[in-house]
Amino acid sequence: MRKVVLASGNAGKLVELQAILEQKEIQLIPQSELGVSDADETGLSFVENALIKARHACLATGLPAIADDSGIEVDALNGEPGIYSARYAGSHGAAADKDNNAKLLNELADVAEADRSARFQCVIAYLRHDKDPMPLICQGTWEGRILFSADGENGFGYDPLFYVPTHGCASAKLDAKTKNSISHRGQALTQLLQCWNSHH
């Protein structure tokens, strides 16, 4: 098994990434298990933040690292919350998802269904070491729209508000396998696996 550190403390992300990577003989170790602190996400794009997080984990552990930076872009809000998706309402931890969802619904209260288009974006960066001059960067996009109220119990983050046109329901109503096969994160990871297969 190849050891790779996951530069994230997000339990939901860890579960999704592990489910997809297990088949590839990769042991994904969350950075928290190795005593790595959260990096300061000072970038202004998903790509910059993914690189900052992966490099921070490489430096601290000496292992290769994967970082995922993702969020939701809402057209009616000029692409917000974007890179600030996880901290949109200013709270952290368990309450954050609920607060973020409430804030988003509030911001879109007067926006008609036709104008509620949105997409989940995910960038995954893989660094072999902290000075890797050629990181692998893979990206996935998942188009949908924002519902008027939360629906479903699965997933995390904005999943209860994200309507998936291909399946006619909220992302939070999809089972994990279905979500991983079509989501932004699933797409980015599939790309990463293809890159790995051609590099190793």
N, C-alpha and C positions, 0 to 999 in steps of 0.2 A: 504494500500500500504506500502510495506517495503521500507525504504529509504536506498539507497546505493550510495556512492560517487564514481564517475568515475575519476580515477587518470590519466586524460589525458586532454590536451587542444586541441586535434586533432578533428576538427569538423566532418570530414569524419568518423572517428571511432565512435564518439558519435551517429551519425545517424544510423550506422549499428548495434551498440550494442542495442540502444533503440528499433529498429524495432524488434529485436529478443526477448528482455526482457519484452516488454510491456505486452505480453500475460501472463506473470508470476506474475502479481501484484507487479512489482518492479519499484519503481520510481528511475531512475538513475539521479543523480544530478552531472553535471560537476563540477570538483573541482574549476574552475574559478569563478563559481557563489558563492562559499563559501569563496572566497578570498585566496585559497591555491595556493602557488607558484609551479612552476615546480620543481620536485626533481632533484638532481644531479645524472644522470645515470652513476654511476661509475662501474657498473658490467661489466663482460666480457662475459656474456651470456644473452639470452632472459629471462631465468628464474630469474637470479639475478636482472636484471633491472625491471622486473615486480614486484618482491617482494619489491624492494627499493621504487618504485613509490606507491604501495598500502600502504605500512607501513607509508610512508610520509603523505599520505592523511588521514589515520586513526588517526595518531598523531595530525594532525592539526584540525580535525573535531570531533573526538570521534565517528564517524560513521563507519560501515563496509565499506570496499572499494574493488573495482575491478580495476585492472590495466591490460592493454593489452600491451605486448611488441612484436613487430612483425617486419618483414623485409623480404628481399629477399636474397636468397643464390644462387650465380651463380657458377656452377662447374668450368667453364674455369678461374674463378678468385679466385679459392681456397675457395669458400664460401663467398667471399665478395659480396656486402657491408655488409651483415649480420646485426649485431646490430647497425651498423652505417648507415643503409639504409636511415633514415630520414635526416641525415646530411652529406650524401655522398659527395656532392659538396661543402660543407662548408657554404651553405646559409640557411636562416631560413625563415619561413613565406610563403607567397603566391608564391614567385618565386622559392622556394626550389624544388617543384615537377619537374618543367620544367628543372631546372639546373641539378638535380639528373638524370633525364632521359637522358639528353644530355650527361652527363659524362659517363653513363653506355653504351650508344650507341657507344661513342667514344672508350671506353676501349675494346669493342667487335668488333670494325670495321673490323678486319681481321679474325674473328672467323667464321668458316663455320657453316651452319645451324645445322648440326648433333651434333656439339659440344656446342650448345647454351642452353643446359639443365639448368633448374633453378627451384627453388621452393620458394613459400612464406611459411614462418614459423610464427606461432602465439602462444604465451604463454599467457594465462589469469590466473592471480592470484587473489584469493579472500581471504581477511583477515577479520575475525569477529571483531578484535580489533588489536591495534598495537603490542600486545605481544602474538598474536595467535600462539601457538606452532605448529599448524598443518594446515597451509594454504591449501586451495584447489588449485591445479595447473593443468590446463588443456591445452592440446596442439593440434594444428592442422597443417597439412602440405598439401600444394596444389602444385602438380607437373605440370610443363609446360616448356616453353622455351622462350627465349628472341627474339622478332621480330627484324627486321632490321630498322624499322621506327615506329613511334607512330601511333596508330589507335584507334578511338573511343573517345567518350566524357564523358562516365560515370565513376563512381568510383573516385579514387584519387591515389596519389603516383605513383607506377610503373604500375598501371592497363593498361595504353595504350601500354606498351611494353611487357606485359605478355600474351603469346599465350596459350590458354586453349584447349588442344587436344580434350577433350570430346565434346567441342562445336564448334571447328574449327574457333575460332575467338579470338581477344584480350579480356582480362577481361573487358576493358573499353567499349566494345560493349554489354556486358550483362546487362540486367535490374537488378535493385537492388534485387528483390526477387530471381532471378536465382542465382546471385552472392552469396547472403547470404546463399543459400541452399547448395552450394558446396565449398565455399572458406575456406581458413585456419581459418579465424576468425569465420565463421559459424560453422565449425567443433568443434573448441575449446569451443564455447559458448554452443553448443548442449551437449557436455560433462559436462560442468559446470551445466547446468540445470538438467541433470541426477543425478549428485552428490548432488545437492540441494534437489531434490525430495527424495533421500534416506536418507538425513541428517535431513530434517525438517518435 
